[in-house]
Amino acid sequence: MAKRQFRTDGSLASEARTRNAIAPLLNRHGFDIIADDRTVRGTATTQVITAKRGDSEPVKMHVRLCWRRDGRNAREKSYSAAQLRASLIEDSWERTLAFVADRAQAAGNDFILFIQDAADGVVFAALVPSDQIPAIWQRQRDVSASLIERGDTGRWRKNHAENGSSPTIWLQDDRWPTTHAVADALWHWPGVINVLALPSAPHDTGMLDSVDDLHTDCALIGRDDSERRLSIKSGYPRDPKVRAAVLVRAEGRCERGECGEHRAYPGFLDVHHILGVGVSDRAWTCVALCPNCHREAHYAPNRDAINADLREYALRFAD
């Protein structure tokens, strides 16, 4: 049996999309973003966001992503957790947890921001003081041990916090009636902030750069005899060869499977960047869409599901 690939192009693209959404999420909940720093080593990305809220002093947040919800597990919506470290240091839980906290403090990371993303957006965002991680982990470990001893986890006998030999923090476990108590130990801990529970600013419905693929005809609005002015626009570069290749591939037909609308004249189809142009501008991350489907891919309530289907279709051209 072939070994399953640990990091696929799809998972990396999904991770990049999640990381790109975190700063706007924090901003909507009252944080002013000062920096979003990322360090890439191989397929691993370390992300640290510096932000302040109101008149408070700036803080640094080390982002940790929870286990992906990508449809591989039928019960994945009933639990949420993130590993703190893949393995133990010198076979010691205490030494490992102390290392995690000390490393965060040495890097100046005041908080660890645990993010659980899903197809319909971020589900959990827990801002946890980094120096409290060992105590919270120990509490979750004790709660899990008690539940297991009482038989509240059925035949499942693995301690939540230990997760084999990988210390893990839990944000949710609704697989059994009482196992929510493990996650409750985190959410009720002094100093832990539920970001999604903070007041939310009105959502900005303005056009994003990734939506700039849309053709807009403004001939019927505006003014006559205007003076010419210099305009400077910030955006992501697009490779015209990618757009040309996608349009040639589509042959005038919308590539959304349930549509297939066709026109023979040039300019009918838009080229849609499924992951956002800032993430990927490739022929296998773009599709040709009719104007209606393109707007649905950006604005429809089920746009995440639409883009997931489009992503699956476009990946066939990756070779």
C-alpha positions in Angstrom: 0.0 0.0 0.0 1.4 3.4 -1.0 2.2 5.7 1.9 -0.3 8.6 2.2 1.3 12.0 1.4 1.3 14.1 4.6 1.3 17.5 3.0 -0.5 17.8 -0.4 -0.9 20.8 -2.6 -4.5 21.0 -1.5 -3.7 21.0 2.2 -0.9 23.6 1.7 -3.3 25.8 -0.2 -6.0 25.4 2.4 -3.5 26.3 5.1 -2.4 29.4 3.2 -6.0 30.5 2.8 -6.6 30.1 6.6 -3.5 32.0 7.5 -4.5 34.8 5.1 -7.9 35.1 6.8 -6.6 35.4 10.4 -5.5 39.1 10.3 -8.8 40.2 8.8 -10.7 38.2 11.4 -8.8 39.8 14.2 -9.4 43.2 12.7 -13.1 42.6 12.5 -13.1 41.9 16.2 -11.4 45.1 17.3 -7.6 44.3 16.8 -5.4 46.7 14.9 -2.9 44.6 13.0 0.7 45.9 13.3 2.5 43.0 11.6 1.8 39.5 10.2 5.2 37.8 10.1 5.7 34.3 8.5 8.7 32.1 8.3 8.6 29.2 5.9 10.9 26.1 6.3 10.1 23.4 3.8 6.4 22.9 4.0 6.1 24.3 7.5 5.0 27.9 8.2 5.5 29.8 11.4 3.1 32.7 11.8 3.3 35.5 14.4 0.8 38.4 14.4 1.5 41.6 16.3 -1.6 43.5 17.2 -3.2 45.8 19.7 -6.8 46.3 20.8 -7.9 49.8 21.7 -5.5 51.6 23.9 -3.8 48.4 25.1 -0.1 47.7 24.5 0.8 45.6 21.3 1.0 41.9 21.9 2.5 39.1 19.8 0.4 36.0 18.9 1.9 32.7 17.7 -0.7 31.1 15.5 -1.4 27.4 15.8 -3.8 25.7 13.4 -6.1 23.0 14.6 -6.6 19.7 12.8 -8.1 20.3 9.4 -11.8 19.8 8.7 -11.7 18.6 5.1 -14.3 15.9 5.0 -12.0 12.9 5.7 -13.7 12.2 9.0 -17.5 12.0 9.4 -17.3 13.3 13.0 -14.7 16.0 12.4 -17.2 18.8 13.3 -17.6 17.4 16.8 -14.0 18.0 18.0 -11.2 20.5 17.6 -7.6 20.3 18.9 -4.0 21.3 18.0 -0.8 19.7 18.8 1.7 21.7 20.8 4.6 19.4 19.8 4.9 16.3 17.7 6.8 14.3 20.3 8.1 14.4 23.8 11.4 15.8 25.0 13.4 13.1 26.9 10.1 11.2 27.4 8.9 13.8 29.8 5.6 15.6 29.7 6.6 18.3 32.2 9.9 19.0 30.4 8.1 19.2 27.0 5.4 21.6 28.3 7.9 23.8 30.0 9.9 23.9 26.7 6.8 25.0 24.8 6.1 27.8 27.2 9.8 28.9 27.6 10.2 29.0 23.8 7.1 31.2 23.4 8.4 33.6 26.1 11.9 33.7 24.7 10.4 34.7 21.3 8.4 37.4 22.9 5.1 35.7 22.0 2.6 36.8 24.7 -0.2 34.6 23.4 -0.8 31.4 21.4 -3.7 31.9 19.0 -5.4 28.6 18.3 -7.5 28.7 15.1 -10.0 26.1 13.9 -11.0 26.7 10.3 -13.7 25.0 8.2 -15.3 25.2 4.8 -17.7 27.9 6.1 -15.1 30.0 7.9 -13.3 30.1 11.2 -15.1 28.1 13.9 -12.9 28.7 16.9 -10.3 31.3 17.8 -8.8 31.0 21.2 -6.2 33.5 22.4 -4.3 31.8 25.2 -1.6 33.4 27.4 1.6 31.4 26.5 2.8 31.2 30.1 -0.5 29.4 31.0 -0.2 26.6 28.4 1.4 24.1 30.8 -1.2 24.6 33.5 -4.1 24.5 31.0 -2.7 21.3 29.4 -2.3 19.7 32.8 -5.9 20.5 33.7 -7.2 19.1 30.4 -5.1 16.0 31.1 -6.6 15.5 34.6 -10.2 16.1 33.3 -9.7 13.6 30.5 -8.3 11.0 32.9 -11.3 11.4 35.2 -13.7 11.0 32.3 -11.9 7.9 31.1 -11.9 6.3 34.5 -15.7 6.9 34.8 -16.3 5.3 31.4 -17.6 8.5 29.9 -15.6 8.0 26.7 -16.9 4.5 25.9 -14.2 2.2 24.6 -11.9 5.1 23.8 -9.1 5.0 26.5 -6.6 7.6 25.2 -6.1 10.7 27.2 -7.1 13.8 25.2 -4.1 15.9 26.3 -1.5 13.2 25.7 -2.7 12.2 22.2 -0.2 9.3 22.2 3.1 11.1 22.8 2.0 14.5 21.3 0.9 17.1 23.9 -2.3 18.5 22.6 -4.7 21.4 23.5 -8.4 20.8 22.9 -11.0 23.5 21.9 -14.0 21.1 21.5 -15.0 17.6 22.1 -18.7 16.8 21.6 -18.3 13.2 20.7 -19.7 12.1 24.1 -22.2 13.8 26.4 -19.6 14.9 29.0 -16.3 15.2 27.2 -17.0 18.9 26.5 -15.5 19.3 30.0 -12.0 18.9 28.5 -12.4 21.9 26.2 -14.3 23.8 29.0 -11.0 23.8 31.0 -9.5 26.0 28.3 -12.4 28.3 27.6 -13.0 29.0 31.4 -9.4 29.5 32.2 -8.6 33.1 33.4 -6.9 35.2 30.7 -8.1 33.1 27.7 -10.0 35.2 25.2 -12.7 33.8 22.9 -11.9 36.1 19.9 -15.2 35.3 18.1 -17.2 36.4 21.2 -15.7 39.9 21.0 -17.8 42.6 19.4 -17.6 42.5 15.7 -17.2 45.5 13.4 -19.5 45.8 10.4 -18.2 43.6 7.6 -16.5 45.4 4.8 -18.3 44.6 1.6 -16.0 46.5 -0.6 -14.3 44.9 -3.6 -11.2 43.0 -2.7 -8.2 42.7 -5.0 -9.0 39.0 -5.6 -12.4 40.0 -7.0 -10.8 42.3 -9.5 -11.0 39.6 -12.1 -14.6 40.7 -12.6 -15.3 42.9 -15.6 -17.2 46.1 -14.8 -19.0 48.3 -17.3 -19.4 51.7 -15.7 -20.2 53.5 -19.0 -23.7 54.7 -17.7 -22.5 56.3 -14.5 -20.1 59.1 -13.6 -19.6 62.4 -15.5 -18.7 63.8 -18.8 -15.7 65.8 -19.8 -13.6 64.8 -16.8 -10.0 65.9 -16.4 -7.3 63.2 -16.5 -5.7 62.3 -13.2 -2.9 59.9 -12.2 -4.2 56.9 -10.2 -2.0 54.5 -8.3 -3.5 51.1 -7.5 -2.2 48.4 -5.2 -2.8 44.8 -6.2 -1.3 41.4 -7.0 0.4 40.8 -10.4 -1.4 38.3 -12.7 0.4 36.3 -15.4 -1.4 36.9 -18.7 -0.3 33.5 -19.9 -2.4 31.8 -17.1 -5.5 33.7 -18.1 -4.9 32.9 -21.8 -4.3 29.2 -21.0 -7.5 28.9 -18.9 -9.6 30.6 -21.6 -8.2 28.4 -24.3 -9.0 25.3 -22.2 -12.6 26.4 -21.6 -13.4 27.0 -25.3 -16.0 29.6 -24.4 -17.8 27.4 -21.9 -18.3 28.1 -18.1 -16.2 25.5 -16.2 -18.6 25.3 -13.3 -20.1 21.8 -13.8 -23.7 22.6 -13.1 -23.7 25.6 -15.4 -21.7 25.0 -18.7 -23.1 28.2 -20.2 -21.5 28.9 -23.6 -20.9 31.9 -25.8 -18.8 32.0 -28.9 -17.6 35.6 -28.6 -14.4 36.7 -26.7 -14.9 38.4 -23.3 -17.8 36.3 -22.1 -15.8 34.4 -19.5 -14.0 35.6 -16.4 -10.9 33.9 -15.0 -11.6 33.2 -11.4 -8.7 32.6 -8.9 -10.1 29.9 -6.6 -7.7 30.4 -3.7 -7.4 34.2 -4.3 -4.8 35.8 -6.5 -2.5 36.5 -3.6 -2.3 32.8 -2.9 -2.0 31.2 -6.3 -2.1 32.3 -9.9 -1.8 29.0 -11.8 -3.8 27.3 -14.5 -4.7 24.6 -12.0 -6.0 27.1 -9.4 -8.0 29.1 -11.8 -11.2 28.4 -13.7 -13.2 30.1 -16.5 -16.6 31.2 -15.2 -19.6 33.0 -16.7 -20.3 36.3 -15.0 -23.1 34.9 -12.9 -21.1 31.9 -11.6 -18.1 34.2 -11.0 -20.1 36.4 -8.7 -21.6 33.4 -6.9 -18.0 32.1 -6.3 -17.3 35.4 -4.5 -20.5 36.4 -2.8 -23.0 33.5 -2.6 -23.7 32.1 1.0 -22.4 28.8 -0.2 -19.3 30.2 -1.9 -16.9 28.0 0.1 -18.7 24.9 -1.2 -18.7 26.3 -4.7 -14.9 27.0 -4.6 -14.2 23.5 -3.1 -15.9 22.0 -6.2 -14.1 24.3 -8.5 -10.8 23.5 -6.8 -11.4 19.8 -7.3 -12.2 20.4 -11.0 -9.1 22.6 -11.6 -6.7 20.2 -9.9 -7.1 17.8 -12.8 -5.0 20.2 -14.9 -2.1 20.2 -12.4 -0.1 17.7 -14.5 
